[in-house]
Amino acid sequence: MDLIAQLEAEQVAALGKNIPDFKAGDTIRVGYKVTEGSRTRVQDYEGVCISRKNGNGIAGSFTVRKISFGEGVERVFPLFSTNIDSITVVRRGRVRRAKLYYLRSRRGKSARIAEVTNYKPKAGAEA
């Protein structure tokens, strides 16, 4: 393990975040801390994960796409952001590629993703 990877692993361990095992195609619910004036609350953002960047490292991020009032909305979340309260996997999607940018041009039935029914978590990862 080289020095940079070792330092990154130490930083991730110091954060102590519980990141579930998810990939592109999964429908996830992200609890995001929203500050309004002096009060903070957790707002859920639920949609399909269309990409993951930089793996599980400290610089990792993921893009979530949802349809809001008939309009497609995408949001990029840093994986280890302090503003992320929780990440929950709602359903697992069966896809054959790592980036689902083609969903941007799809509407209705052609934008559906089949669900994985025989999901087994990886060794050492929590569901």
C-alpha positions as MATLAB code, in Angstrom:
seq = 'MDLIAQLEAEQVAALGKNIPDFKAGDTIRVGYKVTEGSRTRVQDYEGVCISRKNGNGIAGSFTVRKISFGEGVERVFPLFSTNIDSITVVRRGRVRRAKLYYLRSRRGKSARIAEVTNYKPKAGAEA';
ca = [
       0.000    0.000    0.000;
       1.566    3.284   -1.054;
       1.773    6.314    1.227;
      -1.106    8.276   -0.319;
      -3.510    5.333   -0.102;
      -2.453    4.746    3.492;
      -3.069    8.384    4.465;
      -6.440    8.317    2.724;
      -7.437    5.133    4.554;
      -6.511    6.758    7.884;
      -8.633    9.822    7.085;
     -11.632    7.667    6.129;
     -11.252    5.632    9.330;
     -11.036    8.832   11.417;
     -14.356   10.050   10.004;
     -16.075    6.862   11.118;
     -18.926    7.165    8.603;
     -21.160    4.195    7.829;
     -21.384    4.106    4.016;
     -23.576    1.291    2.652;
     -22.571   -0.785   -0.358;
     -24.286    0.859   -3.341;
     -23.498    1.354   -7.014;
     -24.940    2.975  -10.114;
     -28.506    1.851  -10.733;
     -29.459    1.613   -7.078;
     -32.251    3.794   -5.739;
     -30.925    5.522   -2.631;
     -32.254    7.923   -0.027;
     -29.745   10.534    1.152;
     -30.515   12.348    4.399;
     -28.948   15.775    3.866;
     -28.601   18.396    6.616;
     -30.219   21.672    5.562;
     -29.549   24.863    7.518;
     -32.314   27.452    7.561;
     -31.316   30.447    9.624;
     -30.212   29.093   12.990;
     -32.031   25.748   12.731;
     -30.871   22.626   10.936;
     -33.036   19.761    9.754;
     -32.521   16.584    7.735;
     -34.112   16.533    4.288;
     -34.325   13.281    2.328;
     -33.288   13.263   -1.333;
     -34.370   10.013   -2.990;
     -33.431    9.007   -6.515;
     -31.365    6.734   -8.737;
     -27.593    6.773   -8.333;
     -26.343    7.365  -11.876;
     -22.598    7.506  -11.134;
     -19.903    7.015   -8.521;
     -16.560    8.785   -8.824;
     -13.233    8.103   -7.079;
     -14.388    4.893   -5.416;
     -14.570    4.718   -1.640;
     -11.746    7.189   -1.067;
     -11.956   10.484    0.793;
     -12.521   12.328   -2.503;
     -15.350   10.007   -3.581;
     -18.665   11.394   -4.785;
     -21.898   10.109   -6.256;
     -24.631   11.598   -8.425;
     -28.308   11.058   -7.638;
     -31.035   11.756  -10.206;
     -34.730   12.118   -9.476;
     -37.788   13.432  -11.277;
     -39.337   16.384   -9.441;
     -42.596   17.834  -10.800;
     -41.887   16.340  -14.243;
     -38.372   17.803  -14.409;
     -35.161   15.776  -14.015;
     -33.002   16.973  -11.118;
     -29.466   15.758  -10.432;
     -27.375   16.379   -7.377;
     -23.756   15.465   -6.675;
     -22.921   14.490   -3.091;
     -19.414   14.095   -1.654;
     -19.288   10.615   -0.123;
     -17.809   11.741    3.198;
     -19.546   15.117    3.497;
     -20.289   16.288    7.030;
     -23.706   17.435    5.777;
     -24.783   13.900    4.883;
     -26.704   12.427    7.806;
     -27.485    9.014    6.319;
     -27.459    7.000    3.109;
     -30.059    4.253    2.727;
     -30.397    1.847   -0.181;
     -34.092    1.629   -1.104;
     -33.785   -0.879   -3.963;
     -30.950   -2.478   -5.907;
     -30.891   -1.982   -9.650;
     -29.617   -4.390  -12.291;
     -27.494   -2.415  -14.764;
     -24.652   -3.319  -17.083;
     -22.570   -0.162  -16.947;
     -20.963    2.085  -14.362;
     -22.336    5.446  -15.530;
     -26.017    5.805  -16.376;
     -25.895    9.179  -18.117;
     -28.162    7.812  -20.861;
     -31.079    8.089  -18.401;
     -30.989   11.864  -18.900;
     -32.569   11.496  -22.332;
     -35.076    8.805  -21.315;
     -38.638    9.314  -20.068;
     -41.280    6.950  -18.719;
     -40.991    3.204  -19.225;
     -37.676    3.363  -21.102;
     -36.068    4.937  -18.029;
     -36.947    2.000  -15.764;
     -34.260   -0.131  -14.128;
     -34.866   -3.791  -13.256;
     -34.525   -4.732   -9.603;
     -31.956   -7.217   -8.290;
     -33.702   -9.891   -6.260;
     -30.715  -12.091   -5.403;
     -28.387   -9.445   -3.902;
     -25.651  -10.721   -1.603;
     -23.558   -8.167    0.322;
     -19.813   -8.266   -0.185;
     -17.670   -9.731    2.586;
     -16.903   -7.048    5.172;
     -19.613   -4.679    3.890;
     -22.875   -4.001    5.642;
     -26.196   -3.887    3.802;
];
